[in-house]
Amino acid sequence: MNPETAKRYDRSILGNYAKPSLTLVNGRGTQVWDENGRSYLDFTAGIAVSAIGHSHPRWVACVREQAGDLVHASNVFCNLPQVELAEQLCERAGPGKVMFCNSGTEANEALLKLARLHGAATSGKEGVRHKVICAEKAFHGRTFGSMAATPQEKIQRGFRPMLDGFAFGRLNDLDSFRRLVDETTAAIFLETIQGEGGIHAATGAFLQGIRDLCNEHGLLMILDEVQCGIGRTGRFFAFEHVGVQPDAIGMAKGLGGGFPIGAVWIADRYATLFTPGSHGCTFGGGPLAASAALATLAVIEEERLLEAVRERSAAWIAELESIAAEFPEHVAEVRGIGYLLALGLTSDPAPYAAALREHGILTVPAGDRALRLLPPLNVSREDLKTANSIVRRVLAGMPKPAARPSD
Ligand SMILES: Cc1ncc(COP(=O)(O)O)c(C=O)c1O
């Protein structure tokens, strides 16, 4: 960030984020430019948001056209892009209904309300059956429901008391979830692949076990696909890799290709739990946001990006694994699926992200030892190759990390 921008930033922007290192002013495809005209390969994609890269011409044309027609309608009136988008999401998720909002945490708030409605409907009373079982190391967002579902000290500190009725099992340890189920439980709520926690995937066997557990006890199985959905893993939803069908899904991030939009899909069987007046969102599913999402889905479809991610990521992961093997003092493992990848590091990821940035590639840390690599779904083979050689060069130049007391 230039000193003058930094001064203005410090004077006017609330300090809830670490101070950014760069000011971005432009983006095309996988490239972004800072205020000094320096370009970078964007392997953050705005933290898994810019699914089709920056300023895709099809997306820009669609947003421009819709902006000239109708930007906002409110949910007092129907708008056609919203209906079209809901239809397309149901085609991908299954028979059900969709409700729109603006962000991942809002999608999750709606899903937590769904869990409460389900608990009340099945027990015949409010407040009797409202427990939601989530996973340790989960991240679901920063509003009060999502925050209560996110059992991390750094997220909850200063904001207690949390909303009650949450319990936490260990990801991929089915028994730890089974032990928490009792007559007060309404739902199990999981990220299919934990993102902010460091890219940890729920296994197929675990998800199937959760599905069976939910069926056995009449619980909702809710999957948060905010980060791992919308093609990031090479399937539209990450759970498609294991063939387990949830009862409800939360989406956001990649859905709008950069335009803020969130959505929940709820299976038909539970969709009637929401009735007029039970939930709402002024901006949710506005025509401009819905058009941006329709353009994003059209590009994913027309450019066969799910196939591209599946095909290219296999070779990319293999190359990253060979880089990891060359630098075991820095990289413990490569984790993830498709383009939701992380280098599991042996130490704090921040110096690695800074060094990569100096060499022209943007990445984003996750957890305390992972560096995420999240390129747009339409990243070229050449850009992947460039990224690999930058990662190799940076690792070769990094000092050996000091052992931490916990090592
Ligand atoms: C899995 C998951 N759920 C929810 C959220 C919250 O989304 P938002 O920041 O749009 O509220 C995030 C954000 O990183 C996420 O990764």
PDBQT file of the ligand as one rigid body, heavy atoms in Angstrom, charges set to zero:
ROOT
HETATM    1  C1  LIG A 501     -17.178 -22.186   4.909  1.00  0.00    +0.000 C 
HETATM    2  C2  LIG A 501     -17.526 -20.762   5.147  1.00  0.00    +0.000 A 
HETATM    3  N1  LIG A 501     -18.738 -20.461   5.632  1.00  0.00    +0.000 NA
HETATM    4  C3  LIG A 501     -19.107 -19.189   5.839  1.00  0.00    +0.000 A 
HETATM    5  C4  LIG A 501     -18.248 -18.150   5.579  1.00  0.00    +0.000 A 
HETATM    6  C5  LIG A 501     -18.686 -16.726   5.813  1.00  0.00    +0.000 C 
HETATM    7  O1  LIG A 501     -18.910 -16.115   4.614  1.00  0.00    +0.000 OA
HETATM    8  P1  LIG A 501     -19.033 -14.500   4.527  1.00  0.00    +0.000 P 
HETATM    9  O2  LIG A 501     -17.687 -13.966   4.820  1.00  0.00    +0.000 OA
HETATM   10  O3  LIG A 501     -19.494 -14.263   3.130  1.00  0.00    +0.000 OA
HETATM   11  O4  LIG A 501     -20.038 -14.113   5.538  1.00  0.00    +0.000 OA
HETATM   12  C6  LIG A 501     -16.981 -18.413   5.069  1.00  0.00    +0.000 A 
HETATM   13  C7  LIG A 501     -16.032 -17.322   4.799  1.00  0.00    +0.000 C 
HETATM   14  O5  LIG A 501     -14.853 -17.493   4.669  1.00  0.00    +0.000 OA
HETATM   15  C8  LIG A 501     -16.607 -19.752   4.846  1.00  0.00    +0.000 A 
HETATM   16  O6  LIG A 501     -15.399 -20.066   4.373  1.00  0.00    +0.000 OA
ENDROOT
TORSDOF 0
